[in-house]
Amino acid sequence: MNESSVPGLGRFLTLADTAEVLNISVNQAYGLVRSGELPAIKIGGNGQWRVERSVLESFIEAKYEESRRISLWNQSDFASLSEIPRTGAPDPDRISSPE
């Protein structure tokens, strides 16, 4: 996203602008910010949230990468495994109690 892609918007976007770019509701954008998934800052006396344009672009790129990785995982031979045991951790089903 560059300066000319969304005319009239500056460096920082409101949650309404952010929601429009992502094609989601303002409440969903607020949820992404509140959860910390989408970094934002509070400014002004009323503490209005603002998302930096470059941060939003990075967020979008990360979501594309996440989708790509999930797709690759689902296509792999490992996708059918229900759980991969942790290395070094004993399997509780294999531990026998002393009698």
C-alpha positions as CSV (number, residue, x, y, z in Angstrom):
1,M,0.0,0.0,0.0
2,N,1.5,3.3,-0.9
3,E,0.4,6.9,-0.4
4,S,-1.5,7.0,-3.7
5,S,-3.4,3.7,-3.1
6,V,-5.8,5.3,-0.6
7,P,-6.1,9.0,-1.4
8,G,-6.6,11.4,1.5
9,L,-5.1,9.1,4.1
10,G,-1.9,10.0,5.9
11,R,0.6,8.1,7.9
12,F,-1.8,7.0,10.6
13,L,-5.2,5.4,10.0
14,T,-8.3,5.5,12.2
15,L,-9.9,2.2,13.0
16,A,-12.6,3.0,10.5
17,D,-10.0,3.5,7.8
18,T,-8.2,0.3,8.9
19,A,-11.5,-1.6,8.8
20,E,-12.2,-0.3,5.3
21,V,-8.8,-1.4,4.0
22,L,-9.3,-4.9,5.5
23,N,-12.9,-5.0,4.5
24,I,-14.0,-5.8,8.1
25,S,-16.2,-4.1,10.6
26,V,-14.8,-1.4,12.9
27,N,-15.6,-3.7,15.9
28,Q,-13.4,-6.4,14.3
29,A,-10.6,-3.9,13.7
30,Y,-10.9,-2.8,17.4
31,G,-10.7,-6.5,18.4
32,L,-7.5,-7.0,16.4
33,V,-6.0,-3.9,18.1
34,R,-7.2,-4.8,21.7
35,S,-5.9,-8.4,21.3
36,G,-2.5,-7.0,20.3
37,E,-2.6,-8.9,17.0
38,L,-2.6,-5.5,15.1
39,P,-0.2,-3.0,16.8
40,A,-1.7,0.5,17.2
41,I,-1.2,3.6,19.4
42,K,-3.7,5.7,21.4
43,I,-3.5,9.4,20.7
44,G,-5.3,12.5,21.8
45,G,-7.3,13.4,24.8
46,N,-10.0,10.8,24.1
47,G,-7.4,8.1,23.5
48,Q,-8.4,7.3,19.9
49,W,-6.6,4.4,18.3
50,R,-4.4,4.9,15.3
51,V,-2.7,2.3,13.1
52,E,0.4,3.2,11.2
53,R,0.0,2.6,7.5
54,S,3.3,0.6,7.3
55,V,2.3,-1.5,10.3
56,L,-1.0,-2.4,8.6
57,E,0.8,-3.3,5.4
58,S,3.2,-5.6,7.4
59,F,0.1,-7.1,9.2
60,I,-1.5,-7.9,5.8
61,E,1.8,-9.4,4.5
62,A,2.1,-11.6,7.6
63,K,-1.5,-12.8,7.1
64,Y,-0.7,-13.8,3.6
65,E,2.4,-15.7,4.8
66,E,0.4,-17.4,7.6
67,S,-2.2,-18.5,5.0
68,R,0.6,-19.8,2.7
69,R,2.2,-21.8,5.5
70,I,-1.1,-23.3,6.6
71,S,-1.9,-24.3,3.0
72,L,1.5,-25.9,2.7
73,W,1.1,-27.7,6.0
74,N,-2.3,-29.0,5.0
75,Q,-0.8,-30.4,1.7
76,S,2.0,-32.1,3.5
77,D,2.2,-35.7,4.8
78,F,2.2,-34.4,8.4
79,A,-1.3,-32.8,8.1
80,S,-2.9,-36.1,9.0
81,L,-1.0,-36.4,12.4
82,S,-3.2,-35.5,15.3
83,E,-0.4,-34.5,17.6
84,I,3.3,-34.6,17.4
85,P,4.9,-35.6,20.7
86,R,7.3,-33.0,22.2
87,T,11.0,-33.9,22.1
88,G,12.4,-34.8,25.4
89,A,9.0,-34.9,27.2
90,P,8.0,-38.3,28.4
91,D,4.8,-39.7,26.9
92,P,2.4,-40.1,29.9
93,D,0.8,-43.2,28.3
94,R,4.2,-45.0,28.3
95,I,5.2,-44.2,31.8
96,S,4.6,-47.1,34.1
97,S,4.0,-46.5,37.8
98,P,6.2,-48.4,40.3
99,E,4.4,-51.4,41.8
